[in-house]
Amino acid sequence: MEKLLIVGCKKAMDDVCIGCSRCMVGFNKRAGEFERYKNQEDQIIGLLNCGDCPGATIVTRLAQMNLWNNPMQEKVTKIHVAPCITDHCPYKEAIINKIKAKSGVEVIEGTHPYKPDNIFA
């Protein structure tokens, strides 16, 4: 069973993406990059923000995630980087490279396919 962590943009997660619902719905429907988990019993065990621009604390935050979940014997096995970073962040490459270098697990760029042209339509 895969244990997934979603990493998103702090600004988007705090101010724009209400409850990160699109990532959660995408996972529940196994849509977008979550399609790879179709017909499996995988779980999301966390939503983590990048720590704010320029992602300087992402490595510390990943370490805290492991420490926090260690007593429950839960360990992240895959990390998905949300569209708020992959599609919009000027620090995207640096953040993703840090996650790949330090996490020790597969890092997947993307989560859901729900990207409206106009959120006010």
Secondary structure as GFF3:
##gff-version 3
##sequence-region A 1 121
A	DSSP	beta_strand	3	8	.	.	.	ID=ss1
A	DSSP	alpha_helix	10	15	.	.	.	ID=ss2
A	DSSP	three_ten_helix	18	20	.	.	.	ID=ss3
A	DSSP	alpha_helix	21	29	.	.	.	ID=ss4
A	DSSP	three_ten_helix	32	37	.	.	.	ID=ss5
A	DSSP	beta_strand	43	49	.	.	.	ID=ss6
A	DSSP	alpha_helix	58	69	.	.	.	ID=ss7
A	DSSP	three_ten_helix	70	72	.	.	.	ID=ss8
A	DSSP	beta_strand	78	81	.	.	.	ID=ss9
A	DSSP	alpha_helix	83	86	.	.	.	ID=ss10
A	DSSP	alpha_helix	92	103	.	.	.	ID=ss11
A	DSSP	beta_strand	106	109	.	.	.	ID=ss12
###
